[in-house]
Amino acid sequence: MNRREMMAALPAAALVPAAALSGEILPPITETPVMALYRKWESIFAVQNGAEGERLTEAEHGRLDRQRWALEDAIFETPPQNAADVLAKVAARSNLGDHPLPDMKESPAFWQDLRDAILT
């Protein structure tokens, strides 16, 4: 193959990685129970902390708080299947860094999950 043929083939070669990353060739990522809960939590968090949150009444904000807190509890109680699940637990329980995580005495299972995720 000469240089001219290589240059002509280059645009087609550039499309292969894009197709592979589009999900059409690669299998879809399996949604874990923790991540399904986290996505719900994240959507409520986004509403409350975005422009839409500024328009919420106090009652609406309180209702969303209660829903988010219930999701946080469910996330924290659901066994993780991978390291991303453990990170989702940290993000939700800490409210993306606004609140401290429970200590080892309060939640030994969480800290064991964290250690397990690091070691696997």
N, C-alpha and C positions, 0 to 999 in steps of 0.2 A: 504494500500500500504506500503510495507516495504522499507527499505533504498535502497536495490538493485534495486527494481522496479522504485523507484524515480530517481536513478542515470541513469537508462536505458532510462527514458523518458526525461531527461534533454536536450539532443541534439535537439530533436524535438521541445521542448518548446522554445528553443533559436531561432528557425527559424520563429516563429510566428511574433515577433516584426519586424524582418527584412522584411518579406513579407508585413506587414502592412505599413512600411515606404517606401517601394519601389514605391508606387503609384499605385500598382496593386489593392489594396483593398481600399485605401483612394481615394476620388475624386480628380481630378487634381485641382490645384489652378487656379482660373480664372485670365487671363491676363487683366489688366486694360489698358485703353488707355495711361495713364501716363507711366506705366511700359513698354509697348511696345515701346514707344518713348525712354524711358531711356535705354533700352537694345541696341537700335540702337546707341544712344549717347555713351554708354559705349564701344561699339565695335570700334567706331572711336577713342575714347580716348585711348583705349588699343593699337591701331595701332600707333597712334602718339607718345605715350610715351613708347613704347616697342622697341625691337631691329629693328623691321621693320621700325619704325619711323626714325631711324638714316639713313636709305637708301633712304628716300623720298627726292625728289627735292624740292626746295623752292615753286615751282608752285603747286606740289602735296600737300605739307603741307598746303598751302594757300587754296586750294580747300577743303581739309578736315576740315580746320578751319571754313570755311563758312558753310559747311554742319552741323558741330557740333553746331555752333552758332544758325543756324536755328532750330535745334532740341531743343536747350536750350530754345529758345523763345516759341516753341510749347509746350514743357513740362511745362513751367511756366504758360502758358495761359490755359492749359487743367485743368478742375476742378478735384481735387483729389477725389478718392472714398474711400480711407482708409489712415491710418497713413504711410504706406509704400510709398504711392504716394507722400505724403508731404516730406518724407525723400529723395526720388528720386529728387524732385524739388530742395531741398537744395543742394544735391550732384552735380547736373548738373549745377545749376546757380552759385555755388561757385567754379566750376571746381575742385571739391573734396578738397575744402579748400584753393585754391590759390587766390580766389577773394572774396571780401566782398559781402554780400547779400544786396539787396536794402533795404532802410529804410522804415518805416511805411508810410511816405509821398509818396514815389515812388510807393509802391506796397501794399496798404492796404488789397487787397483781399488775397494776399499771407499770410500776418500775421494773417488774420482772419482764413484762412484755417489751419494754424499752431495751433492757439488757439483751433479751433474746433477739430483737431486731438488729442490734449492733453486731452480735456474734454470728448471725447467719448471712 
